Amino acid sequence: MTLQTVSESDTKSPLNHSWALADVLDLFNSPFNDLLFKAQTVHRQFHDANEVQIATLLSIKTGGCPEDCKYCPQSVHYDTDVDTHALMDIDDVLIAAKAAKEQGATRFCMGAAWRSPTERQVEQMVPVIEAVGDLGLETCVTLGMLSDSQASRLADAGLDYYNHNLDTSPDFYSEIISTRTYQDRLDTLDNVRDAGINVCCGGIVGMGESRADRAKLLAELANMPKHPESVPINMLVRVAGTPMESGEDLDIFEFIRTVAVARIMMPASWVRLSAGRTEMTREAQSLCFFAGANSIFGGDRLLTTPNPEEDADKALFDTLGISTYSG
């Protein structure tokens, strides 16, 4: 399908791809009202201020992942209550995709808990991507690390977006995962970009990282040769059985600051208010939208964690006068 996104070539002024850490920290350290005013001003230059994109995320292969990401209940290293299942049948995926479209989603995201798919697994994804695309939905998958040839195969299938998050800063990364390097993640993003697929890449906050780490993560994203078309900002969801099941939660205002700084640094991108919304008040989510978030995941679940129900989102949007992006 034709992607309805704001490309960097469409913008009236060149975007910044050389952010210095000191400048990013200056944004984070701004008075809260000043930061949100700047973020909202930038947001209005590139997007409809009262429109939010709805995406839906479906776990099409759950559990059994050999990685040791400390936040993830799908890792084989941790004893969690995740219901492990093999790759879903295409008919079941399409039932979920059709339901998502009926509920207002314009993008359908599919996640498979693989470290890196085999060639056979990539081929299994091809008809799924094609069938979902035929429904008129933007397609997005997250399958783990990709080679250049695998990325090209997915591009040939018509894949619109590939999600591969950096998670956190290069400095803090080793505190979160040991089975995959930061460079591994960057290499996959390069392969995806070279194949002509749009990049969906963000991170998770609230894992014990510092403000400087959050600034470094956003600098990594914004200093790419081309900004990711989608930037999901996730609040850590603490899952029993993982090493991060307990700890000090991030102050919600720090999360909102992160959204605002992401909007300022990557003004043409979709900034997605992603995991963790069930723990946020309506007021907190509203401030995130004011700070420049213009995308959410709809539906009552993400990959394995809860998500606000559709009726709750609709009620909040009605209160705020927000319309849903229709493509």
Secondary structure, 3 states (H helix, E strand, C coil): CCCCCCCHHHCCCCCCCCCCHHHHHHHHCCCHHHHHHHHHHHHHHHCCCCEEEEEEEEEEEECCECCCCCCCCCECCCCCCCCCECCCCHHHHHHHHHHHHHCCCCEEEEEECCCCCCHHHHHHHHHHHHHHHHCCCEEEEECCCCCHHHHHHHHHCCCCEEECCCECCCCCHHHCCCCCCHHHHHHHHHHHHHCCCEEECCEEECCCCCHHHHHHHHHHHHCCCCCCCEEEEEECCCCCCCCCCCCCCCCHHHHHHHHHHHHHHCCCCEEEECCCHHHCCHHHHHHHHHCCCCEEEECCECCCCECCCHHHHHHHHHHHCCEECCC
